[in-house]
Amino acid sequence: MNEYENGDSVTKNDDVAPKMSEKMSDKTEKVSDKKPGKMSDKNKTRLVTVLNYLQTVESISSSQTADLLKIEIKAANRLLVKAVELGILEAQGSNKTRKYSVKKQQVEK
């Protein structure tokens, strides 16, 4: 640590790097603790609402989902993508025209 005449002190970069590295690894551990394939209770409730809506229509978009659930489009998109990853919904179309529908069950022979 360097001290100046006015009493202020500055930590050298060599001292900061290990501390920052520790903080970053703590944060990445927290992020990696989230299990893929898991869904919060709030999102489960939202998904049930979407599935109920999909009983009356063939498909739904992210913006329609956002309107239905009164949430941001980004949050709606994350919910729909997670449902696709879990095998509940399937996506059709490109990014802007993407629609989601209930995944059809495959019959085993």
Secondary structure, DSSP 8 states (H G I E B T S, - for coil): -EE-TTS-EE--HHHHHHHHHHHHHHHHHHHHTS-TT---HHHHHHHHHHHHHTTTSS-B-HHHHHHHHTS-HHHHHHHHHHHHHTTSEEEES-TTT-EEEE-------
